[in-house]
Structures are given as C-alpha cells and as structure tokens.
Amino acid sequence: MLIEKRFQENENYALLEFHNVNKETIPWLECLANEYHCKVEKKEWRSKYNNYVVYDYEPFCSEGFEITVTLSCRAPEFLNFVRYLYEEKMQVINYLNDCVML
C-alpha cells in the first residue's frame, strides 16, 4: 500500500503514480480523482514473479499481482491533495488493522 512519489511535470499536465494499490481501494481512488478533476491515465496489474507479465485489465486471478494507478491533472495541487488523502486513508486502515490484531 505504499506510494512511489514520482512526480513528472510536462507542458500541459502532471503525472502521479500510485504503486501497490489495494484492490478494494481502486474505486475510491477513481472517485476521488474524478472529484478533483484528475484523470486516470492507466491501471496496470504487474506480476510479482515475472517482469514481463503486465495487464491493463484485471486478470481472472489477481493474486500475485501489484496494481499501479497513474493519475494526471493540469493542476499539480490537485494531485498533491489526492496523494495526501490517499496516504491518510492508508494510515487509518493500517492503524485499525493493528488495533484488530491486539
């Protein structure tokens, strides 16, 4: 559930990649991106065991895959805010999981 904080500037828009996204949080992230005028450029399912296996759709059995979501926006401030909200949500989820384990 970590984010690779790679931020690229282009003439027209900025990109932000979220690596190892949890499958259950993808609809929330897409809705959040839409709310803040960001566009989902691509979603990739990369195999953890074979570097050459990359899908742009959810495979039948998604075990053993890491999900990467790339967002773009004309205003980098929106992307920074989406990243902040995503990080906060992941921290809360991790905290609640730790509380359950006690």
C-alpha positions in Angstrom: 0.0 0.0 0.0 2.9 2.3 -0.5 3.1 5.1 -3.0 6.0 5.7 -5.2 6.1 9.5 -5.1 7.2 10.0 -8.7 6.0 13.4 -10.0 6.6 14.4 -13.6 6.0 17.8 -15.0 5.0 18.2 -18.6 4.0 21.3 -20.5 0.3 20.5 -20.1 -0.1 18.3 -17.1 1.5 16.5 -14.2 1.5 12.7 -13.5 1.5 10.8 -10.3 1.9 7.0 -9.9 0.4 5.0 -7.1 2.2 1.7 -6.7 0.9 -1.4 -4.9 -2.6 -0.1 -4.6 -5.0 -2.4 -2.7 -7.7 -3.8 -5.0 -10.5 -2.7 -2.7 -9.4 1.0 -2.7 -9.3 1.4 -6.5 -13.0 2.5 -6.8 -12.5 5.0 -4.0 -9.3 6.4 -5.6 -11.0 6.7 -9.0 -14.0 8.5 -7.5 -11.6 10.8 -5.6 -9.6 11.5 -8.8 -12.8 12.4 -10.6 -13.9 14.7 -7.8 -10.7 16.7 -8.0 -10.5 16.9 -11.8 -7.9 14.3 -12.2 -7.9 11.7 -15.0 -6.9 8.0 -14.5 -4.3 7.6 -17.3 -3.8 3.9 -16.8 -4.2 1.0 -14.4 -1.7 -1.9 -14.6 -1.5 -5.3 -13.0 2.1 -6.4 -12.8 3.1 -9.9 -11.8 5.3 -10.1 -8.7 7.0 -13.2 -10.1 7.6 -12.3 -13.8 8.5 -8.8 -15.0 7.2 -9.4 -18.5 3.6 -10.1 -17.4 1.7 -6.8 -17.4 -2.1 -6.4 -17.9 -4.1 -3.3 -18.5 -7.2 -5.0 -17.1 -7.9 -7.1 -14.0 -6.8 -10.7 -14.6 -9.1 -13.6 -13.7 -7.0 -14.4 -10.7 -5.4 -11.3 -9.3 -3.3 -13.0 -6.6 0.4 -12.3 -7.2 -0.1 -9.0 -9.0 0.8 -5.5 -7.9 -1.6 -2.8 -9.1 -0.3 0.6 -10.3 -2.6 3.5 -11.0 -1.4 6.6 -12.8 -3.3 9.9 -12.4 -2.9 13.1 -14.4 -4.1 16.6 -13.9 -3.4 20.1 -15.2 -3.0 21.5 -11.7 -0.4 19.7 -9.6 -2.0 20.9 -6.4 -5.0 18.6 -7.0 -2.7 15.7 -7.4 -0.8 16.6 -4.2 -4.2 16.7 -2.4 -5.3 13.4 -3.8 -1.9 11.9 -2.7 -2.4 13.4 0.8 -5.9 11.9 1.1 -4.7 8.5 -0.1 -1.8 8.5 2.4 -4.2 9.5 5.3 -6.6 6.7 4.4 -3.9 4.1 4.2 -2.5 5.2 7.6 -6.0 4.9 9.2 -6.5 1.5 7.6 -3.1 0.3 8.9 -3.9 1.7 12.4 -7.2 -0.1 12.5 -5.7 -3.3 11.3 -3.1 -3.0 14.1 -5.9 -2.4 16.7 -7.7 -5.5 15.5 -4.5 -7.6 15.9 -4.2 -6.7 19.6 
